[in-house]
Amino acid sequence: MELDQYTLEELLLAAIKSEIEAKEIYEKVAERVKNAFLKEKLKFLAEEEKKHRETFEAIFRSRFPGKRIVLPEKSPVPLPELKIESERIKLSEIFEMAMKAEKAAHEFYLALAPHFRDEADTEQMINYIASMELGHYKIFEIEKENALKFEDYDIENPLMHLGP
């Protein structure tokens, strides 16, 4: 991912915005699911995104002391958006969107980290967050497969109830 066309401020604001949006979606989906294990997993992921946001806010304040964090309405960096347009959207589709968002965040943070070569601890932290996003991707990949199996049970087979 090429980020040279953006200012460091824009990049950090995009990271903060991305983490806020992911947290909100994961919390919204957690409210919707009935499976207690999945609900807890989504709450955990939402909390992870909150911590990432706080980290990027701290980096922003360190780089731009005294400057207010004002998020743009739309991120200047093209990252996949997580939006639930309908309450009827299948979990597998939400998880697919989440996978794309997590993978994009991973790539974005890997490209962002070298902008902090002069701050080894910050560069290392951003690389660590990038690896965490890849871990989130893997969680959603597994949950998507589980959702697809579960969703398949909802398909009605007209011969299912025929018998002796």
Residue pairs with C-beta under 8 A, 6 or more apart in sequence:
1 107
1 108
1 110
1 111
2 111
3 11
3 77
3 108
3 111
3 112
3 115
6 14
6 76
6 77
8 63
8 115
9 60
9 63
9 64
9 67
10 72
10 76
10 77
11 77
11 112
11 115
12 56
12 59
12 60
12 63
13 60
13 69
13 70
13 71
13 72
13 75
13 76
14 72
14 75
14 76
14 77
14 79
14 108
15 52
15 56
15 108
15 109
15 112
16 53
16 56
16 57
16 60
16 69
16 71
17 71
17 72
17 75
18 75
18 79
18 101
18 105
18 108
19 49
19 50
19 52
19 53
19 56
20 49
20 53
20 71
21 81
21 82
22 45
22 46
22 49
22 82
22 98
22 101
22 102
22 105
23 46
23 47
23 49
23 50
23 53
24 46
25 82
25 83
25 84
25 94
25 98
26 42
26 43
26 45
26 46
26 49
26 98
27 42
27 43
27 46
28 84
29 42
29 84
29 91
29 94
30 38
30 39
30 42
30 43
30 46
32 87
33 39
33 42
33 91
38 143
41 139
41 143
45 136
45 139
48 132
48 136
52 129
52 132
55 125
55 129
57 69
59 116
59 122
59 125
59 126
60 67
60 69
61 67
61 69
62 122
77 108
79 101
79 104
79 105
79 108
80 97
80 100
80 101
80 104
81 101
82 97
82 98
82 101
83 97
84 94
90 147
90 151
91 143
91 144
91 147
91 150
91 151
92 144
92 147
92 148
92 151
95 140
95 141
95 143
95 144
95 147
96 144
98 136
98 140
99 137
99 140
99 141
99 144
102 133
102 134
102 136
102 137
102 140
103 133
103 134
103 137
105 130
105 133
106 130
106 131
106 133
106 134
106 137
107 130
108 130
109 126
109 127
109 129
109 130
109 133
110 127
110 130
112 126
113 123
113 126
113 127
113 130
114 123
116 122
116 123
116 126
117 123
